[in-house]
Amino acid sequence: MALVLTEEQSMLRDSARGLISDKAPVSHLRQLRDAKDATGFSRELWKAFAEMGFSGLLVPENFGGSGLGAVEAGVVMEEIGRTLMPSPFLSTAVLAASALTRGGSDAQKAAHLPKISDGSLLAALAIDEGAKHRPLQVKLQAVRSGNGFKLSGAKAFVVDGHTADLLIVAARTGGAAGDRDGLTLFLVDPKTRGLAVERTAMVDSHNAARIEFDNVEVNADSVLGEVDQGYQLLEGVLNIGRGAVASEMVGLSEEVFGRTVTYLKERKQFGKLIGEFQALQHRAAELYIDIEITRAAVLKALQTLDGDFDKAGAAVAVAKARAGTTATRAVQEGVQMHGGMGMTDQFDIGFFMKRARVCQELFGDSNYHADQLARLKSY
């Protein structure tokens, strides 16, 4: 398949870019941060997202969505990356919608997917428990109790967890930390007794939460997928999320590159535009090539997720690893080429550097995915 967008996907990109650039420039994030907004994103803007159909991109048509794929989700995420727009799109419209679509029962789909599609339900995926992304290291216990389970433990770095109306929680119903067998996904109401949510401040001013579970009771109908067999479902959903985050980093990288090139054409030093210095021209050219190669790798991963989902792991690992290193390079070059002003809070480039750092860690950094790729290639 050609590594270019179709006409329909290009129209989706233009539609998303128009809305996001108009309603959520980087100043929108700055304003939310400075006001210490309790929600961390604009609910009015999320409503507009839903009205445009973006919140239902991955929701099947029979549940009120568009029934589109990972490429389309990536198109929107790339535009989000250009302005660093705070939004529950990743947590709700990508991760939760994918988990419910791929693993939910008919009743679970009917109860939640239409609400995700119309923007009235926010959801979050609660996986990691430590400082690094290690989905197999789940220790949160789910012990059988009556007709259901009791959950005990804690989750960290839950994206949009403090605003979620529904949590998708990975817990261990068997085995030990590190085992693939014994993982189970649960749908949990954040208002359930024994559950405590604490908003945590991330360096990039986006939403996350720490969630404590103290004998939280859920019934058997809350199981998403099969008991003890949740790893394959979880890994598939995470791969969709990784592709989406990689797309966000492509958008972020390209925006930083564009701003930096503009600065090179405007700033004078020693009586000359600094863009005339050959050393800076070479660095800019190398970064441009890096971004374009990464864009191709990310699009290939998204296309593989849509066309051959079960075999997409290697392509996703390549895309996420490369997008992380490219975004890191882009923001470092951007700060350096802007000089001292690049280090100031008043200048937007620092926001991109912070977001790149968070995205690098989200769902596995470059080292994690290099290891994943090595394991996949050894099988």
C-alpha positions in Angstrom: 0.0 0.0 0.0 1.3 3.5 -0.9 2.5 5.5 2.1 0.3 8.4 1.4 -3.2 9.5 2.6 -6.2 8.8 0.5 -8.4 11.7 -0.6 -10.9 11.0 2.3 -8.1 10.9 4.8 -6.7 14.1 3.5 -10.1 15.7 3.9 -10.3 14.5 7.5 -6.9 16.0 8.2 -7.9 19.3 6.8 -11.1 19.3 8.8 -9.3 18.5 12.0 -6.5 21.0 11.3 -9.1 23.7 10.8 -10.9 23.1 14.1 -7.8 22.5 16.2 -5.7 25.4 14.9 -8.6 27.8 15.3 -9.9 26.7 18.7 -6.8 25.2 20.4 -3.5 26.8 19.5 -0.6 26.5 22.0 -1.9 29.5 23.8 -5.0 27.4 24.7 -2.7 25.0 26.6 -0.8 27.9 28.2 -4.1 29.4 29.4 -5.3 26.2 31.0 -2.0 25.7 32.7 -1.7 29.2 34.1 -5.3 29.1 35.3 -4.7 25.7 37.0 -7.9 24.5 35.3 -9.4 21.6 37.3 -10.5 19.7 34.3 -7.4 20.3 32.2 -9.1 20.5 28.9 -12.1 22.4 27.3 -15.3 20.4 27.6 -16.8 22.8 25.1 -14.1 22.0 22.6 -14.6 18.3 23.2 -18.3 18.7 22.4 -17.3 20.3 19.1 -15.0 17.4 18.5 -17.9 15.0 19.0 -20.2 17.1 16.7 -17.5 16.8 14.0 -17.5 13.0 14.4 -14.0 12.8 15.8 -14.9 11.1 19.0 -16.6 8.3 17.2 -13.9 7.6 14.5 -13.1 4.1 15.8 -16.7 3.3 17.0 -18.5 0.9 14.7 -21.3 2.4 12.7 -24.0 0.3 14.4 -23.1 2.0 17.6 -23.2 5.6 16.3 -19.6 5.9 15.1 -17.8 6.2 11.8 -16.2 2.7 11.9 -12.9 4.0 10.5 -9.4 2.8 11.4 -6.1 3.5 13.0 -4.9 5.6 10.0 -7.8 8.0 10.5 -7.2 8.2 14.3 -3.5 8.9 13.5 -4.5 11.7 11.2 -6.4 13.5 14.0 -3.6 12.8 16.6 -1.0 14.3 14.2 -3.1 17.5 14.2 -3.4 17.4 18.0 0.4 17.2 18.1 0.8 20.4 16.1 -0.8 22.5 18.8 -0.4 20.3 21.9 -4.2 20.4 22.3 -5.3 18.9 25.7 -8.0 16.5 24.9 -9.5 13.1 26.0 -9.3 11.9 22.3 -6.5 9.5 23.0 -7.8 8.0 26.2 -11.5 7.9 25.2 -11.9 7.9 21.4 -8.8 5.7 20.7 -7.9 3.5 23.7 -11.3 3.0 25.3 -13.2 2.7 22.0 -10.8 0.2 20.7 -10.9 -1.9 23.9 -14.7 -2.0 24.0 -15.0 -2.7 20.3 -12.4 -5.5 20.3 -13.2 -7.1 23.7 -16.6 -5.9 24.9 -19.8 -8.0 25.1 -22.8 -6.9 23.2 -24.2 -5.4 26.3 -21.0 -3.6 27.1 -20.8 -2.2 23.6 -24.4 -1.0 23.6 -24.0 0.6 27.0 -20.8 2.6 26.3 -19.9 3.0 22.7 -22.8 5.2 21.7 -21.9 7.5 24.6 -18.2 7.6 23.5 -19.3 8.5 20.0 -21.5 11.4 21.0 -18.9 12.7 23.5 -21.0 12.2 26.6 -18.7 9.5 28.1 -15.1 9.9 29.0 -13.0 6.8 29.7 -9.4 6.0 30.7 -7.1 3.0 30.5 -5.4 2.2 33.8 -2.4 0.0 33.2 1.0 1.0 34.6 1.9 0.9 38.3 5.5 2.2 38.2 7.5 5.0 36.7 8.1 3.1 33.4 5.7 1.4 31.0 5.7 -2.3 31.8 2.2 -3.8 31.1 3.3 -7.3 32.2 4.3 -6.1 35.6 0.7 -5.6 36.8 0.4 -6.4 40.5 -3.0 -5.0 41.2 -4.9 -8.0 42.6 -8.4 -9.1 41.5 -9.6 -11.7 44.0 -12.9 -13.6 43.4 -15.6 -12.5 45.8 -19.2 -13.8 45.5 -20.4 -13.1 41.9 -17.5 -10.9 41.1 -14.1 -9.6 42.2 -12.4 -7.3 44.7 -9.7 -5.1 43.3 -6.8 -3.9 45.5 -3.7 -2.0 44.5 -2.8 1.2 42.7 -2.3 2.6 39.2 -0.1 5.5 38.1 0.1 7.8 35.1 -3.5 7.1 34.1 -4.0 9.5 31.2 -7.2 11.6 31.8 -8.0 9.4 34.8 -9.4 12.2 37.0 -12.1 13.2 34.5 -13.1 9.6 33.4 -16.6 8.4 33.8 -15.4 4.8 33.1 -12.1 3.1 33.9 -10.6 0.1 32.0 -8.4 -1.5 34.6 -5.8 -4.2 34.1 -5.6 -6.5 37.1 -4.0 -9.8 38.0 -6.5 -12.7 38.5 -3.7 -15.3 38.4 0.0 -15.9 38.0 2.7 -13.4 39.1 4.0 -10.1 37.8 5.6 -10.7 34.5 3.3 -13.5 33.4 1.2 -13.1 30.3 -1.5 -15.5 31.7 -3.5 -14.2 34.6 -4.2 -10.7 33.3 -7.9 -9.5 33.2 -9.4 -6.3 32.1 -12.3 -4.8 34.1 -14.8 -2.0 33.5 -14.9 0.1 36.7 -17.1 3.0 37.7 -14.8 5.7 39.3 -17.5 6.4 41.9 -17.4 2.8 43.3 -16.7 2.6 47.0 -13.1 2.1 47.9 -11.7 3.9 44.8 -9.7 7.1 45.2 -8.5 9.3 42.3 -5.8 11.9 42.6 -4.9 14.2 39.8 -1.1 14.3 39.2 0.7 17.1 37.4 2.7 16.1 34.4 5.6 18.1 33.2 3.8 19.0 29.9 0.6 20.3 31.7 -1.6 17.4 30.3 -3.9 15.3 32.4 -2.9 12.2 34.4 -4.0 10.6 37.7 -3.0 8.2 40.4 -5.8 5.8 41.3 -6.0 3.7 44.5 -8.2 0.6 44.8 -9.1 -0.6 48.3 -11.2 -3.8 48.0 -13.2 -2.2 45.1 -16.0 -4.6 44.3 -17.0 -5.3 40.7 -19.4 -8.0 39.4 -18.7 -10.6 36.8 -20.4 -8.5 34.1 -17.6 -5.9 34.5 -15.0 -8.3 33.0 -13.9 -7.1 29.5 -12.9 -10.1 27.4 -12.0 -13.3 29.2 -10.8 -13.9 32.7 -7.0 -14.6 32.8 -6.7 -14.0 29.1 -6.6 -10.2 28.9 -3.0 -9.8 27.7 -3.7 -10.2 24.0 -6.6 -7.8 24.1 -4.5 -5.3 26.1 -1.5 -5.5 23.9 -3.6 -5.0 20.8 -5.3 -1.9 22.3 -1.9 -0.6 23.4 -0.5 -1.0 19.9 -3.3 1.2 18.6 -2.5 3.8 21.3 1.2 3.6 20.4 0.5 4.2 16.8 -1.7 7.2 17.8 1.0 8.7 20.1 3.6 8.1 17.4 1.4 10.2 15.0 1.1 12.9 17.6 4.9 13.0 17.8 5.1 13.4 14.0 2.8 16.4 14.2 4.8 17.8 17.1 8.1 17.3 15.3 6.9 18.9 12.1 5.5 21.9 13.9 8.7 22.5 15.8 10.7 22.1 12.5 8.5 24.7 10.8 8.8 27.2 13.6 12.6 26.7 13.6 13.0 27.1 9.9 11.0 30.3 10.1 13.2 31.6 12.8 16.4 30.7 10.8 15.0 32.9 8.0 14.3 35.9 10.3 17.1 36.0 12.9 20.3 37.9 12.0 23.7 37.4 13.5 26.9 39.1 12.4 24.9 40.9 9.8 23.6 37.8 8.1 20.5 35.6 8.5 21.5 32.6 10.6 19.8 30.4 8.0 22.6 31.3 5.6 25.1 29.5 7.8 25.9 26.1 6.2 26.1 24.2 9.5 22.6 25.2 10.4 21.3 24.4 6.9 22.8 20.9 7.2 21.2 20.3 10.6 17.8 21.5 9.4 18.1 19.3 6.3 19.0 16.2 8.3 16.0 16.9 10.7 13.6 17.2 7.7 14.8 13.9 6.3 14.5 12.3 9.8 10.9 13.5 10.1 9.8 12.3 6.7 11.3 8.8 7.3 9.5 8.7 10.6 6.2 9.8 9.0 6.5 6.9 6.6 7.2 4.4 9.4 4.3 5.6 11.4 1.8 5.5 8.5 3.0 2.0 7.6 2.3 0.9 11.2 -1.1 2.4 11.2 -1.9 0.8 7.8 -0.7 -2.6 9.2 -3.0 -2.2 12.2 -5.9 -1.7 9.9 -4.9 -4.4 7.4 -3.2 -7.2 9.4 -3.8 -6.4 13.1 -2.4 -9.5 14.7 1.0 -9.0 12.9 1.3 -5.3 13.5 3.5 -5.5 16.6 6.9 -5.1 14.8 5.7 -2.2 12.6 4.3 -0.4 15.7 7.5 -1.0 17.7 9.5 0.6 14.8 7.1 3.5 14.5 7.0 4.3 18.3 10.7 3.9 18.8 11.6 6.1 15.8 8.9 8.7 16.5 10.3 9.1 20.0 13.9 9.6 18.9 12.8 12.0 16.1 10.6 14.1 18.4 13.5 14.3 20.9 15.9 15.4 18.2 13.4 17.9 16.7 12.7 19.7 20.0 16.4 19.7 21.0 17.4 21.2 17.7 14.5 23.7 18.0 15.6 24.9 21.4 19.3 25.1 20.4 18.6 27.0 17.1 16.4 29.5 18.9 19.2 30.2 21.3 18.6 31.6 24.8 15.0 32.5 24.1 14.3 28.8 23.4 14.8 28.1 27.1 12.3 30.7 28.3 8.7 29.8 29.4 7.4 32.8 27.5 8.4 31.1 24.3 6.3 28.1 23.0 9.1 25.8 22.0 9.5 24.6 25.6 6.0 23.3 25.6 6.8 21.1 22.7 10.0 19.8 24.4 8.0 18.8 27.5 5.2 17.1 25.5 7.8 15.2 23.5 9.3 13.9 26.7 6.0 12.6 27.9 5.0 11.1 24.6 8.4 9.3 24.5 7.5 7.5 27.8 3.8 7.0 27.1 3.2 3.3 26.3 6.9 2.6 26.1 10.0 4.6 25.2 12.4 4.0 22.3 14.4 1.5 24.4 11.3 -0.5 25.3 10.2 -0.8 21.7 13.7 -1.7 20.5 13.6 -4.6 23.0 10.2 -5.5 21.8 11.3 -5.6 18.2 14.3 -7.8 19.1 12.0 -10.2 20.9 9.5 -10.3 18.0 12.3 -10.9 15.5 13.8 -13.8 17.6 10.5 -15.8 17.5 
